[in-house]
Amino acid sequence: MDNPMLNHTPAEQEPVPKLPKSQDRLSAQIWKHRKEYLAISPFYILFAIFGLFPIGFSMFLSFQKWDGIGEMTYNGLGNYQFMLTDPEFWRAVGNTLLIWIYSTIPMLFIALVVAFLLNASFVRFRTFFRIGYFLPNVTSLVAVAIVFGTVFSNNYGLLNYILSLLGLNSIEWLNKTWGIQLAISVMVIWRWAGYNAIIYLAGLQSIPTVLYEAAKIDGASGIQSFFKITIPNLRPIILFTVITSTIGGMQIFTEPQVLVGNDGGVSGGGMTIVLYLYREAFVNNYFGYGAAVGWGMFLLIALFSIVNWKMVQGSPSND
């Protein structure tokens, strides 16, 4: 008698779907390091909530009309079209560029000079001076703006007091466009010159001293050593400070807001791009237009950063 088990033909079964091997490996790696991913997940969760979501929502909002309370109304490119034709926006852009020019170029030059002095061997108490130059960067910006507002005050300011001692007429600094921009620029220089000096100092200390010794043996002067050794070796550091100063200069807000108010002072001389954005979005409640201005400012910052990078980087060295 035949064994029925031997004559049994197993029923055909559906093939079990399998994931691609790459997905299997990825899933296995994620599961293997699940504890590590769980440990770092709070940062990414917070970044997604407070970083990525606001960026994405601002892009969506820039195509809407919204007062912050009622329903949103799709506006297409209307906000961007109005921004490009609004003379106040372009005045804010011009003011921001002028303040950036007035502050950034002198600030970086002063920072470089201070860094050389702090790196010089004949200077005593260098650690004390390094801390002193960096302190303005950690000082409350609102307090700094109030102090400088007193210094540039039209009636009882320190500058006008000095002018009176010299027998000169007082100047209504905060009633003139150039005076407001000068006051803001001085605040920026005072706050950031020490910060950039510390960065330049780190770059100077990384340059091998044997290069200067060899140049001195060859008869090179101090000026020649500066332009042939110091500047080429500091080029990446200079590029970094120029880019960061550009980004920071285009985002000036607290200084003019505390100094001259939300309207930018007389003739709008202190109206910067961010102050203009703040006024339109949070004072006039044009949140959609404010979001469009924010993205316009992003494009301007990116454009000027690229231009500065090209100008500072120059042609590649063949050394």
Secondary structure as the mmCIF struct_conf table of DSSP 4:
data_model
#
loop_
_struct_conf.conf_type_id
_struct_conf.id
_struct_conf.beg_label_comp_id
_struct_conf.beg_label_asym_id
_struct_conf.beg_label_seq_id
_struct_conf.end_label_comp_id
_struct_conf.end_label_asym_id
_struct_conf.end_label_seq_id
TURN_TY1_P TURN_TY1_P1 PRO A 4 LEU A 6
BEND BEND1 ASN A 7 ASN A 7
HELX_LH_PP_P HELX_LH_PP_P1 PRO A 10 GLU A 12
HELX_LH_PP_P HELX_LH_PP_P2 GLU A 14 PRO A 17
HELX_RH_AL_P HELX_RH_AL_P1 LYS A 21 LYS A 32
TURN_TY1_P TURN_TY1_P2 HIS A 33 HIS A 33
HELX_RH_AL_P HELX_RH_AL_P2 ARG A 34 PHE A 47
HELX_RH_PI_P HELX_RH_PI_P1 ALA A 48 LEU A 52
HELX_RH_AL_P HELX_RH_AL_P3 PHE A 53 LEU A 61
TURN_TY1_P TURN_TY1_P3 SER A 62 PHE A 63
STRN STRN1 GLN A 64 LYS A 65
BEND BEND2 GLY A 68 GLY A 70
STRN STRN2 THR A 73 TYR A 74
TURN_TY1_P TURN_TY1_P4 GLY A 76 LEU A 77
HELX_RH_AL_P HELX_RH_AL_P4 GLY A 78 THR A 85
HELX_RH_AL_P HELX_RH_AL_P5 PRO A 87 ASN A 119
TURN_TY1_P TURN_TY1_P5 SER A 121 PHE A 122
BEND BEND3 ARG A 124 PHE A 125
HELX_RH_AL_P HELX_RH_AL_P6 ARG A 126 PHE A 134
HELX_RH_3T_P HELX_RH_3T_P1 LEU A 135 VAL A 138
BEND BEND4 THR A 139 THR A 139
HELX_RH_AL_P HELX_RH_AL_P7 LEU A 141 VAL A 151
TURN_TY1_P TURN_TY1_P6 PHE A 152 PHE A 152
TURN_TY1_P TURN_TY1_P7 ASN A 154 TYR A 156
HELX_RH_AL_P HELX_RH_AL_P8 LEU A 158 LEU A 165
TURN_TY1_P TURN_TY1_P8 LEU A 166 GLY A 167
HELX_LH_PP_P HELX_LH_PP_P3 LEU A 168 SER A 170
HELX_RH_3T_P HELX_RH_3T_P2 TRP A 173 ASN A 175
BEND BEND5 LYS A 176 LYS A 176
HELX_RH_AL_P HELX_RH_AL_P9 THR A 177 GLN A 205
TURN_TY1_P TURN_TY1_P9 SER A 206 SER A 206
BEND BEND6 ILE A 207 ILE A 207
HELX_RH_AL_P HELX_RH_AL_P10 THR A 209 ILE A 217
TURN_TY1_P TURN_TY1_P10 ASP A 218 GLY A 219
HELX_RH_AL_P HELX_RH_AL_P11 GLY A 222 SER A 225
HELX_RH_PI_P HELX_RH_PI_P2 PHE A 226 THR A 230
HELX_RH_AL_P HELX_RH_AL_P12 ILE A 231 MET A 250
TURN_TY1_P TURN_TY1_P11 GLN A 251 GLN A 251
HELX_RH_AL_P HELX_RH_AL_P13 THR A 254 VAL A 260
TURN_TY1_P TURN_TY1_P12 GLY A 261 GLY A 264
BEND BEND7 GLY A 265 GLY A 265
HELX_RH_3T_P HELX_RH_3T_P3 VAL A 266 GLY A 268
TURN_TY1_P TURN_TY1_P13 GLY A 269 GLY A 270
HELX_RH_AL_P HELX_RH_AL_P14 ILE A 273 TYR A 278
HELX_RH_PI_P HELX_RH_PI_P3 ARG A 279 VAL A 283
BEND BEND8 ASN A 284 ASN A 284
HELX_RH_AL_P HELX_RH_AL_P15 PHE A 287 GLN A 313
BEND BEND9 SER A 315 SER A 315
HELX_LH_PP_P HELX_LH_PP_P4 PRO A 316 SER A 317
#
